[in-house]
Amino acid sequence: MINPKLAKIFYGGDYNPDQWPREIWDEDIRLFKLASIDLVTLPVFSWALLQPDETHYRFDWLDEILDLLADNDIYACMATSTAAHPAWMAHRYPDVLRTNFYGEKRRFGMRHNSCPNSPTYLKYSRALAGALAHRYKDHPALLIWHVSNEYGGECYCDNCAAAFRIWLQQRYGSLDELNRCWNTRFWSHTFYDWDEIVPPNMLSEHLSPWDQTRTAFQGISLDYRRFMSDSILASYRLEYDALKEHTPDVPVTTNLMGHFKPLNYFQWAPYLDVISWDSYPPMGVHPADIALRHDLMRALKHGQPFMLMEQTPSQQNWQPYNSLKRPGVLRLWSHQAVAHGADAVMYFQMRQSRGACEKWHGAVISHAGHENVRVFREVAELGNDLNRLGDSLLDARAESQVAILFDWENWWALEMSSGPSKDLKYLPQIYKYYRALWKRGIPTDFVGPDSDLSNYRLLIAPTAYLLQPGFADKLKQFVRSGGAFLTTFFSGMVDHNDLVVLGGYPGELRDLTGVWVEEFDAFPPDLSNEIVLDHPLGDLNGAYQCGLVCDLAHAEKADVLAVYGKDFYAGRPALTRNTYGSGAAWYIASDPEQPFVDGLLAHICDEQGVQPILTPHEGVEVTQRAKDNHTFTFLLNHNDRPADVELGDIAGEDLLTGQHLSGKATLPPHGVSIIRTKQ
């Protein structure tokens, strides 16, 4: 459990009482209780108020609000307030300010504006975290610690340059090894002294002020991405350790942001006691895309439940079009988070800000200031739902037989690869294969390169351009033991230093896939080829469009199941299957249209004995969590119309209504059912 103090799914959000007069606080508490709020996050952005200078802290107002919360049985997710440093710090200690990609030193302003390698920032952030932990270690409201907020960004200052050189010495040991791994004989880049190395930005290695992925030396820029992720993690860990010195048994987290590119969350996960993340999908988003992010966050700690730390109850303020959530969608999306592993449902923000850039961001308590508004009624309705669920779902786990590889370093390297196409991006490939499984009702996990694969029957690795050391051997063992592995074009191309694996593509995957890729062709958006099947594979039959990149492959050991239909390589393999031990490795040599992916994954799942939970129904998501010999089946109707869902063998109590369901369930538009059955 996140914390056993309250035996239910936690419900609440980000609260900023310091932005409001004292007389407002009592009214806030009344409204919190009316909406069944039991956990608030504070004080996220209060460093300047908590610490007016180098030597003094002001905790009186925080003491008062925490006592008020405790008196009303509301818990605190206590933030360390270090996400934005005070103005006095930037004025007196300029080293705390970041230098941007263009080499410009920042001034005070915004947030996320602190250099992660600044001695000043590291000193004062750790001290503040320690002071808060020391003061509140025994406070009855304290439930969990929240370090900083939405970590991200990068810095290219002199402190970071010096730290980068130390990081490189630890990674490579010698300049000879660094020069080899970076291929520095290209363009006369050989380094003879560590101090000759500078951060790769627009003043050094990068080629475009508008596209930070365009770099002359991918190895250098890839390592700087690794270094910056490690640096920000190290600054987080200083606060984590300061908190643990005083409160070793209180869990610590920081709010992640789904598939946020700059930070390798799989490397962060061991240092978060609980995963928490912020979900802000735009209007019109495919529900599978939201589910994907929940599943990725759940994967970071091997299926452990997570906290939905932030969502908006109504609208954002920062997207191009900040549409309202339609009636019922807040409840639906919140239960979707629970369905995928959330044991806390929270908001940004509790009371709507009056000024600055977040004044139009939605809140539980709107500018109207009372409960007689649609959004508050929906928030209260969801609070009642969570009260009904009680502790039934706490620590329940999701189980999957299919996984998709998600590798942040592969993402960085692929999109810095200087070819073959500017349109080749990692996330669209991940989404394409996840959506096919979601539509079929197949629960899906995500795994990193270091994850255990033994519990899966199918592993999918789209555009696995960069392979980590030893991962190809892990894949071979997985397939040899009976697993099915599917990978795609432009995979196995480089090692972890972004050096091409010589001897033929797909490098270390050549033996496993049984194909040799001789060259690859890139298509502009207005051109395409086609994949033609000689024989049906389940429902997959005939010809399908493909494009973006086409590998020109030779089948060395693999069976050819489909070929290209056009161009000078018509008749060459486009889809292959290679028997390897007790399993099989599939290779898709191009980027096919979605119906091809849907049909192929349906066929492979059938071949591997992986079946959907229920017969798929368009727009209805079905997923499960399990606990204490009970299975909880979630039915989520993402349609604007009612849906009748055939339940098959599933029969049991709907935890939200108390009704017994069997045979068929009728869901209203945006409706939800949670059916409990005994295993």
ZASE-772255 format. One record per residue (C-alpha): x, y, z. Coordinates in steps of 0.5 Angstrom, whole numbers, padded with zeros to 4 digits, always signed. Layout:
// ZASE-772255
XYZ ...
This chain:
// ZASE-772255
+0000+0000+0000 +0002+0007-0001 +0001+0008+0006 -0004+0004+0011 -0006+0010+0015 -0012+0010+0011 -0016+0004+0008 -0018+0007+0002 -0016+0010-0005 -0013+0017-0003 -0017+0023-0006 -0015+0030-0006 -0010+0034-0010 -0005+0040-0010 -0007+0046-0005 -0004+0052-0004 -0007+0056+0002 -0001+0061+0003 -0004+0064-0003 -0010+0065+0000 -0012+0069+0007 -0013+0065+0013 -0021+0066+0013 -0021+0062+0007 -0018+0056+0010 -0024+0054+0014 -0028+0054+0008 -0024+0050+0004 -0024+0045+0009 -0031+0045+0009 -0031+0044+0002 -0026+0038+0002 -0030+0034+0007 -0036+0035+0002 -0032+0032-0003 -0029+0027+0001 -0022+0029+0000 -0017+0026+0005 -0010+0028+0002 -0008+0034+0000 -0001+0036-0003 +0003+0042+0000 +0007+0047+0000 +0010+0045-0007 +0012+0052-0009 +0013+0056-0002 +0021+0056-0002 +0021+0064-0002 +0016+0064+0004 +0019+0058+0008 +0026+0061+0007 +0026+0069+0007 +0034+0069+0007 +0040+0064+0008 +0039+0063+0015 +0032+0063+0017 +0026+0059+0016 +0018+0061+0017 +0014+0055+0019 +0009+0058+0023 +0003+0059+0017 +0005+0051+0015 +0004+0049+0023 -0003+0052+0023 -0005+0049+0016 -0002+0042+0018 -0006+0042+0025 -0012+0044+0021 -0012+0039+0017 -0010+0034+0022 -0016+0036+0026 -0021+0035+0020 -0018+0028+0019 -0014+0030+0012 -0007+0028+0011 -0001+0031+0008 +0003+0029+0002 +0009+0034+0004 +0013+0037-0001 +0020+0040+0000 +0018+0046-0004 +0025+0046-0008 +0022+0046-0015 +0023+0054-0016 +0029+0057-0012 +0027+0064-0008 +0029+0071-0012 +0034+0072-0006 +0038+0066-0008 +0039+0068-0015 +0041+0075-0014 +0046+0073-0009 +0049+0066-0012 +0048+0067-0019 +0051+0060-0020 +0044+0057-0018 +0041+0059-0025 +0041+0055-0031 +0045+0056-0038 +0040+0054-0044 +0042+0050-0050 +0044+0057-0054 +0049+0059-0048 +0045+0064-0045 +0045+0065-0037 +0038+0065-0035 +0035+0071-0030 +0031+0069-0024 +0024+0067-0026 +0019+0062-0028 +0020+0055-0025 +0025+0049-0026 +0030+0054-0026 +0036+0051-0022 +0042+0048-0024 +0042+0041-0022 +0050+0042-0021 +0050+0048-0017 +0053+0048-0010 +0048+0053-0008 +0042+0049-0010 +0044+0043-0008 +0046+0046-0001 +0040+0050+0000 +0035+0044-0002 +0038+0039+0002 +0038+0043+0008 +0030+0045+0007 +0028+0038+0006 +0032+0036+0012 +0029+0042+0016 +0022+0040+0014 +0023+0033+0016 +0026+0034+0023 +0020+0039+0024 +0014+0035+0022 +0017+0028+0023 +0012+0026+0028 +0006+0030+0025 +0000+0026+0025 -0002+0029+0018 +0004+0027+0015 +0003+0021+0010 +0008+0022+0004 +0014+0026+0002 +0013+0030-0005 +0020+0032-0007 +0021+0038-0012 +0016+0038-0017 +0016+0035-0025 +0023+0035-0025 +0026+0036-0032 +0030+0041-0037 +0037+0042-0038 +0043+0046-0036 +0050+0048-0040 +0053+0052-0035 +0061+0051-0033 +0058+0047-0027 +0055+0042-0031 +0061+0042-0036 +0066+0040-0030 +0061+0035-0027 +0060+0032-0034 +0068+0031-0035 +0068+0028-0028 +0062+0023-0030 +0065+0021-0037 +0072+0019-0033 +0068+0015-0029 +0064+0012-0035 +0070+0011-0039 +0076+0011-0035 +0081+0013-0040 +0081+0018-0046 +0083+0013-0050 +0076+0009-0049 +0072+0015-0049 +0075+0017-0056 +0074+0010-0059 +0067+0010-0056 +0065+0017-0059 +0069+0016-0066 +0073+0022-0065 +0077+0021-0071 +0071+0024-0075 +0072+0031-0076 +0079+0032-0072 +0075+0031-0065 +0080+0027-0062 +0081+0029-0054 +0088+0029-0051 +0085+0033-0044 +0079+0032-0040 +0078+0039-0040 +0078+0040-0048 +0071+0037-0047 +0065+0042-0047 +0057+0040-0047 +0054+0039-0053 +0049+0045-0055 +0048+0050-0060 +0055+0053-0059 +0059+0047-0060 +0056+0040-0063 +0049+0042-0065 +0046+0043-0072 +0040+0047-0071 +0037+0052-0067 +0030+0049-0068 +0031+0042-0067 +0036+0040-0061 +0036+0032-0064 +0040+0035-0070 +0047+0034-0067 +0054+0032-0071 +0056+0027-0066 +0051+0023-0063 +0055+0019-0058 +0057+0026-0055 +0050+0028-0055 +0047+0022-0052 +0052+0022-0046 +0050+0029-0045 +0043+0026-0044 +0045+0021-0040 +0049+0025-0036 +0043+0031-0035 +0038+0025-0033 +0043+0023-0028 +0045+0030-0025 +0038+0031-0024 +0037+0025-0021 +0043+0026-0016 +0040+0033-0014 +0033+0029-0012 +0037+0024-0008 +0040+0029-0004 +0033+0031-0002 +0031+0024-0001 +0037+0022+0004 +0035+0028+0008 +0028+0026+0009 +0030+0019+0010 +0035+0021+0016 +0029+0024+0020 +0023+0019+0017 +0026+0013+0015 +0019+0010+0015 +0015+0015+0011 +0015+0014+0003 +0018+0019-0001 +0016+0020-0009 +0016+0026-0014 +0011+0027-0019 +0013+0024-0026 +0010+0026-0033 +0009+0019-0037 +0013+0018-0043 +0017+0025-0041 +0023+0024-0046 +0029+0028-0042 +0029+0023-0036 +0030+0016-0036 +0025+0014-0031 +0027+0007-0031 +0033+0009-0027 +0030+0014-0023 +0025+0008-0020 +0029+0005-0015 +0030+0012-0011 +0022+0013-0011 +0018+0009-0006 +0012+0010-0010 +0011+0012-0017 +0007+0018-0018 +0005+0022-0024 +0001+0027-0027 -0004+0026-0033 -0006+0032-0037 -0009+0029-0044 -0012+0033-0049 -0019+0033-0051 -0020+0028-0057 -0014+0024-0055 -0015+0016-0056 -0017+0013-0049 -0011+0008-0051 -0006+0013-0051 -0008+0015-0044 -0008+0008-0042 -0001+0007-0045 +0002+0012-0040 -0001+0009-0034 +0001+0002-0036 +0008+0005-0037 +0008+0008-0030 +0006+0002-0027 +0012-0002-0030 +0017+0003-0027 +0017-0001-0020 +0015-0008-0023 +0007-0007-0023 +0007-0004-0016 +0001+0001-0015 +0002+0008-0017 -0001+0015-0015 -0005+0019-0020 -0002+0025-0017 -0005+0031-0022 -0010+0031-0027 -0015+0037-0028 -0022+0036-0026 -0024+0041-0032 -0019+0044-0036 -0012+0046-0037 -0009+0053-0038 -0003+0051-0042 -0005+0047-0048 -0007+0050-0055 -0014+0049-0054 -0016+0048-0047 -0023+0045-0047 -0027+0043-0041 -0028+0035-0040 -0035+0033-0042 -0040+0031-0037 -0038+0024-0034 -0031+0024-0037 -0027+0026-0030 -0030+0020-0027 -0029+0015-0033 -0022+0018-0034 -0021+0017-0026 -0023+0010-0026 -0019+0008-0032 -0013+0010-0028 -0015+0006-0022 -0016+0000-0027 -0009+0001-0029 -0006+0001-0022 -0007+0008-0019 -0009+0007-0011 -0009+0015-0011 -0013+0020-0015 -0011+0027-0014 -0012+0034-0018 -0008+0040-0019 -0011+0044-0016 -0016+0045-0010 -0017+0052-0011 -0017+0056-0017 -0011+0061-0017 -0013+0068-0018 -0007+0071-0022 -0001+0069-0026 -0001+0064-0031 -0005+0058-0028 -0011+0062-0026 -0015+0059-0032 -0013+0052-0030 -0019+0048-0027 -0020+0046-0020 -0024+0043-0015 -0026+0050-0012 -0027+0054-0018 -0027+0062-0018 -0034+0062-0016 -0032+0059-0009 -0038+0054-0007 -0040+0047-0009 -0046+0049-0013 -0042+0048-0020 -0042+0042-0024 -0035+0041-0023 -0035+0040-0016 -0041+0036-0016 -0037+0031-0021 -0031+0031-0016 -0036+0030-0010 -0039+0024-0014 -0032+0021-0015 -0031+0022-0008 -0037+0018-0006 -0035+0012-0011 -0028+0012-0008 -0031+0011-0001 -0036+0005-0004 -0029+0002-0006 -0026+0002+0001 -0020-0002+0001 -0022-0007-0004 -0017-0005-0009 -0011-0003-0005 -0005-0006-0007 -0009-0010-0013 -0004-0012-0018 -0005-0012-0026 -0003-0019-0030 +0000-0019-0037 +0002-0024-0042 +0005-0019-0047 +0010-0013-0046 +0013-0008-0050 +0020-0006-0049 +0021+0002-0047 +0028+0004-0047 +0029+0012-0046 +0036+0011-0049 +0034+0008-0055 +0029+0014-0056 +0034+0019-0055 +0039+0015-0060 +0034+0014-0065 +0032+0021-0066 +0039+0024-0066 +0041+0018-0071 +0041+0023-0077 +0037+0019-0082 +0034+0016-0085 +0028+0020-0084 +0026+0026-0080 +0019+0023-0079 +0022+0017-0076 +0020+0018-0068 +0020+0013-0063 +0013+0014-0059 +0009+0013-0065 +0011+0006-0066 +0010+0005-0059 +0003+0007-0059 +0002+0003-0066 +0003-0003-0063 +0000-0002-0056 -0007+0001-0059 -0007-0006-0063 -0007-0010-0056 -0011-0005-0053 -0017-0005-0058 -0017-0013-0058 -0017-0013-0050 -0010-0015-0049 -0007-0013-0042 +0000-0010-0043 +0006-0009-0039 +0012-0005-0041 +0019-0007-0039 +0026-0004-0039 +0032-0007-0042 +0034-0010-0035 +0027-0012-0034 +0025-0020-0032 +0022-0023-0039 +0020-0030-0036 +0013-0028-0035 +0011-0026-0042 +0009-0030-0048 +0010-0024-0053 +0015-0019-0053 +0015-0013-0058 +0020-0008-0059 +0019-0003-0064 +0025+0001-0068 +0030-0002-0063 +0035+0002-0066 +0040+0002-0060 +0041-0005-0056 +0044-0005-0049 +0049-0009-0047 +0047-0017-0046 +0040-0015-0048 +0040-0019-0055 +0042-0025-0051 +0037-0024-0046 +0032-0024-0052 +0035-0030-0055 +0034-0034-0048 +0027-0031-0048 +0025-0034-0055 +0029-0040-0054 +0024-0042-0048 +0018-0041-0052 +0017-0034-0052 +0015-0030-0059 +0019-0024-0060 +0017-0018-0065 +0021-0013-0068 +0021-0008-0073 +0025-0004-0079 +0031+0000-0076 +0033-0005-0070 +0039-0007-0068 +0043-0002-0072 +0048+0001-0066 +0051-0001-0060 +0050+0003-0053 +0055+0008-0055 +0051+0009-0062 +0057+0006-0066 +0054+0002-0072 +0054-0006-0071 +0058-0008-0077 +0057-0014-0081 +0050-0013-0083 +0044-0010-0080 +0040-0012-0075 +0047-0013-0072 +0046-0017-0066 +0039-0019-0068 +0041-0022-0074 +0041-0029-0072 +0035-0029-0068 +0031-0026-0073 +0034-0030-0079 +0034-0024-0083 +0040-0020-0086 +0038-0012-0088 +0042-0010-0094 +0040-0003-0094 +0034+0001-0092 +0030+0006-0096 +0026+0012-0094 +0019+0015-0096 +0017+0022-0096 +0010+0023-0093 +0006+0023-0100 +0009+0016-0102 +0008+0009-0100 +0009+0002-0101 +0005-0004-0100 +0006-0011-0096 +0003-0017-0099 +0001-0023-0096 +0002-0030-0100 -0003-0034-0095 -0007-0031-0090 -0005-0030-0082 -0012-0031-0079 -0016-0025-0081 -0010-0022-0084 -0010-0023-0092 -0008-0019-0098 -0004-0012-0099 -0003-0007-0094 +0000+0000-0094 +0007+0001-0091 +0012+0007-0092 +0017+0011-0088 +0022+0006-0088 +0023+0000-0092 +0028-0005-0090 +0031-0009-0096 +0032-0016-0093 +0035-0023-0094 +0031-0028-0091 +0037-0032-0088 +0034-0037-0084 +0027-0034-0083 +0020-0036-0087 +0018-0030-0091 +0010-0029-0090 +0009-0023-0094 +0013-0019-0099 +0014-0012-0102 +0009-0010-0107 +0012-0004-0111 +0019-0001-0113 +0025-0005-0115 +0025-0009-0109 +0018-0012-0110 +0018-0019-0108 +0023-0018-0102 +0021-0020-0095 +0017-0015-0091 +0015-0020-0086 +0018-0026-0083 +0018-0031-0078 +0024-0035-0075 +0023-0041-0071 +0028-0040-0065 +0029-0046-0060 +0022-0047-0058 +0019-0040-0060 +0019-0035-0066 +0022-0028-0068 +0018-0024-0072 +0021-0018-0076 +0017-0013-0080 +0021-0009-0085 +0017-0003-0086 +0012+0001-0082 +0005-0002-0084 -0002+0002-0083 -0005+0000-0077 -0010-0005-0079 -0004-0010-0081 -0001-0009-0074 -0008-0010-0071 -0009-0017-0075 -0002-0019-0074 -0002-0018-0067 -0008-0022-0066 -0005-0028-0070 +0001-0028-0066 -0003-0027-0059 -0007-0033-0062 -0001-0037-0063 +0002-0036-0056 -0005-0037-0053 -0006-0030-0051 -0013-0029-0051 -0017-0022-0049 -0021-0022-0042 -0028-0021-0046 -0030-0021-0053 -0028-0014-0055 -0033-0008-0056 -0031-0002-0060 -0030+0004-0055 -0030-0001-0049 -0024-0002-0045 -0023-0008-0041 -0018-0009-0036 -0017-0013-0029 -0013-0012-0022 -0013-0018-0018 -0012-0019-0010 -0013-0024-0005 -0016-0029-0009 -0021-0024-0012 -0021-0021-0019 -0023-0014-0021 -0026-0013-0028 -0026-0006-0030 -0031-0004-0036 -0030+0003-0038 -0035+0006-0044 -0031+0011-0048 -0036+0012-0052 -0042+0018-0052 -0047+0012-0053 -0049+0006-0049 -0046+0000-0050 -0048-0007-0048 -0042-0012-0046 -0042-0019-0046 -0039-0022-0040 -0038-0029-0042 -0036-0033-0035 -0035-0026-0031 -0041-0026-0026 -0041-0022-0019 -0042-0016-0016 -0041-0009-0019 -0037-0005-0013 -0040+0002-0015 -0048+0000-0015 -0048-0006-0011 -0052-0010-0017 -0050-0017-0019 -0048-0017-0026 -0048-0023-0031 -0049-0025-0038 -0049-0018-0040 -0047-0011-0038 -0050-0005-0040 -0046+0001-0039 -0049+0009-0040 -0044+0014-0044 -0038+0014-0041 -0040+0009-0036 -0036+0005-0031 -0037-0002-0028 -0032-0006-0023 -0034-0013-0022 -0031-0017-0017 -0031-0025-0018 -0028-0030-0013 -0022-0034-0017 
